[in-house]
C-alpha cells in the first residue's frame, strides 16, 4: 500500500511537470513557430535542462502533438457540455460554435504554428507520423469524436422537427466543419482572429437562412 501511495505521488509529480513543459512549449511555438522552435528553448522556458526534458518527451514533435491533443480534449469537453436536449438545434449549434472558436482563440498564436506542419517535406512528414503513431491515432480519434458530437446535435434537432434539410446529418456536419475551418483559415491568413461572437453569429446566419436566392428564373 505504501509503495502504491509513493507511486501515485510520483505520477502526480510527473504529470505536473509534463503539463509545465507543455505550457512552456505552447509559448515557444506561439512565438517562434514549429520549425524555429528548439528543445533548448522549451527546456529553458520551463526551467528544465534539455537532458531532463527527455525524461518526459522524446522530441519536439511529441510535445507539439500533446498540445494539439490537449486542445482537442478541451473542445470535446466543451461540446459535450453544450449539447443539451432542452434547447433548439440553433442554440445548441451556436453554443458549440462559440466553444470551438474560443479554444482556438485562446490558443490562436499556437494555432498559427500548426500550418508549419503542412510545409514539411513528404518524407519528413512520413517519419514524423511513423515515430508517433499512437499520438496521431489519439488525435484522429478526437477529430472523429468532434464530428460525432456534431452529428448527434443534428440528429437531435431532426428528431424534434427542427431541421427541414433533406441532407443527412453526417453531410450537414461535414459542411459546418468546412465552414468553421474556412473561417479559421482566413483568420490565420490575416494573422488575427477578429470578433469571435461575430464569427459565430455569421456562421449561424448562413446555417439558418443559407445564401437566400431571390428572383430565381422560372424552371425550364
C-alpha positions in Angstrom: 0.0 0.0 0.0 2.8 2.3 0.9 4.5 1.6 -2.4 1.3 2.3 -4.3 0.9 5.6 -2.5 4.5 6.5 -3.3 4.0 5.6 -6.9 0.8 7.7 -7.0 2.6 10.7 -5.7 5.4 10.2 -8.2 2.9 10.0 -11.0 1.3 13.3 -9.8 4.7 15.0 -9.8 5.5 13.6 -13.3 2.1 14.7 -14.7 2.5 18.2 -13.2 6.0 18.6 -14.7 4.8 17.2 -18.0 2.0 19.9 -18.0 4.5 22.6 -17.1 6.6 21.6 -20.1 3.6 21.7 -22.4 2.7 25.2 -21.1 6.2 26.4 -21.8 6.2 24.8 -25.2 2.9 26.5 -26.1 4.6 29.8 -25.5 7.7 28.9 -27.5 5.7 27.5 -30.5 3.4 30.6 -30.4 6.4 32.9 -30.6 8.7 31.1 -32.9 6.6 28.7 -34.9 7.1 24.9 -35.1 10.2 24.8 -37.3 12.2 27.5 -35.5 11.4 26.2 -32.0 14.1 24.1 -30.4 14.0 21.7 -27.4 16.6 24.0 -25.7 14.1 26.9 -26.0 11.3 24.8 -24.5 13.5 23.5 -21.7 14.8 27.0 -20.8 11.2 28.4 -20.7 10.1 25.5 -18.5 13.1 25.8 -16.2 14.5 22.4 -17.2 17.7 21.2 -18.7 17.5 19.8 -22.2 18.7 16.5 -20.9 16.0 16.3 -18.2 13.3 17.1 -20.9 13.9 13.6 -22.4 12.5 12.1 -19.2 9.1 13.4 -20.3 9.1 13.7 -24.1 11.0 12.1 -26.9 11.2 15.2 -29.2 9.5 18.5 -30.0 7.1 16.7 -32.4 5.8 14.6 -29.5 5.4 17.8 -27.4 3.6 19.5 -30.3 1.2 16.6 -30.7 0.5 16.5 -26.9 -0.5 20.2 -27.1 -2.8 19.6 -30.0 -4.4 16.7 -28.2 -4.9 18.8 -25.1 -6.6 21.5 -27.2 -8.9 18.9 -28.7 -9.7 17.5 -25.3 -10.9 21.0 -24.2 -13.0 21.3 -27.3 -14.6 17.8 -26.8 -15.4 18.6 -23.1 -16.9 21.9 -24.1 -19.0 20.4 -26.9 -20.3 17.7 -24.6 -21.4 20.3 -22.1 -23.1 22.5 -24.7 -25.1 19.7 -26.4 -28.3 19.9 -24.4 -31.7 18.3 -25.1 -33.6 21.3 -23.6 -32.8 23.8 -26.3 -33.3 24.3 -30.0 -30.8 23.0 -32.6 -30.0 26.6 -33.4 -29.0 27.4 -29.8 -27.1 24.1 -29.5 -25.1 24.8 -32.6 -24.4 28.5 -31.7 -23.1 27.4 -28.3 -20.9 24.7 -29.8 -19.5 27.2 -32.4 -18.7 29.6 -29.6 -16.9 26.8 -27.7 -14.8 25.7 -30.7 -13.8 29.3 -31.6 -13.0 30.2 -28.0 -10.5 27.3 -27.7 -8.8 28.3 -30.9 -9.0 31.9 -29.9 -7.3 31.2 -26.5 -4.5 29.4 -28.4 -4.5 31.5 -31.6 -0.8 32.2 -31.7 -0.1 28.5 -31.3 -2.6 27.5 -33.9 -0.8 29.7 -36.4 2.2 27.3 -36.0 0.0 24.4 -36.9 0.3 25.5 -40.5 4.0 24.8 -40.3 3.3 21.1 -40.4 1.9 21.4 -43.9 5.2 22.8 -45.2 7.1 19.8 -44.1 8.6 17.7 -46.9 6.6 14.5 -47.5 9.5 12.3 -46.3 9.8 14.3 -43.1 6.0 14.1 -42.5 6.1 10.4 -43.0 8.9 9.9 -40.5 7.0 12.3 -38.1 3.8 10.1 -38.4 5.7 6.8 -38.1 7.5 7.9 -34.9 4.3 9.0 -33.2 1.7 6.6 -34.5 -0.1 6.3 -31.1 -0.4 10.1 -30.7 -1.5 10.5 -34.2 -4.2 7.9 -33.6 -5.4 9.7 -30.5 -5.5 13.0 -32.5 -7.6 11.3 -35.2 -9.9 9.8 -32.5 -10.6 13.2 -31.1 -11.3 14.6 -34.5 -13.8 11.8 -35.1 -15.4 12.4 -31.7 -15.9 16.1 -32.6 -17.6 15.0 -35.8 -19.8 12.5 -33.9 -20.9 15.2 -31.5 -21.9 17.5 -34.3 -23.8 14.7 -36.0 -25.6 14.0 -32.7 -26.7 17.6 -32.5 -28.2 17.5 -36.0 -29.8 14.1 -35.2 -31.4 15.5 -32.1 -32.8 18.6 -34.0 -34.1 16.4 -36.8 -35.9 14.1 -34.3 -37.7 17.1 -32.9 -38.6 18.5 -36.4 -36.2 21.5 -36.1 -34.4 20.7 -39.3 -36.1 20.8 -42.8 -33.0 20.0 -44.9 -33.1 16.7 -46.8 -29.3 16.3 -46.4 -28.3 13.6 -43.9 -26.8 14.5 -40.6 -23.3 13.5 -41.5 -23.3 15.7 -44.6 -24.6 18.6 -42.6 -21.9 18.1 -40.0 -19.2 18.0 -42.7 -20.5 21.2 -44.2 -20.4 23.0 -40.9 -16.9 21.7 -40.2 -15.8 23.0 -43.6 -17.3 26.5 -42.8 -15.5 26.7 -39.4 -12.2 25.6 -41.0 -12.7 28.2 -43.7 -13.2 31.0 -41.1 -10.1 29.8 -39.2 -8.1 29.6 -42.4 -9.0 33.2 -43.2 -8.1 34.3 -39.7 -4.7 32.6 -40.0 -4.1 34.2 -43.4 -4.9 37.6 -41.9 -2.9 36.8 -38.7 -5.7 38.0 -36.5 -8.8 36.3 -35.0 -11.3 39.0 -35.1 -14.5 39.1 -33.1 -15.4 35.5 -32.1 -19.1 36.4 -31.4 -19.4 38.0 -34.9 -17.8 34.8 -36.5 -20.2 32.6 -34.5 -23.3 34.6 -35.4 -22.3 34.9 -39.1 -21.9 31.2 -39.4 -25.3 30.7 -37.7 -26.9 33.2 -40.1 -25.7 31.2 -43.0 -26.8 27.9 -41.5 -30.2 29.3 -40.6 -31.0 31.1 -43.9 -28.4 30.0 -46.5 -27.5 32.2 -49.4 -31.0 33.4 -49.8 -31.5 33.3 -53.6 -34.0 35.8 -54.9 -35.6 36.5 -58.4 -35.0 32.9 -59.5 -35.7 32.3 -63.2 -38.6 30.0 -64.0 -37.9 26.4 -64.0 -37.1 25.0 -67.5 
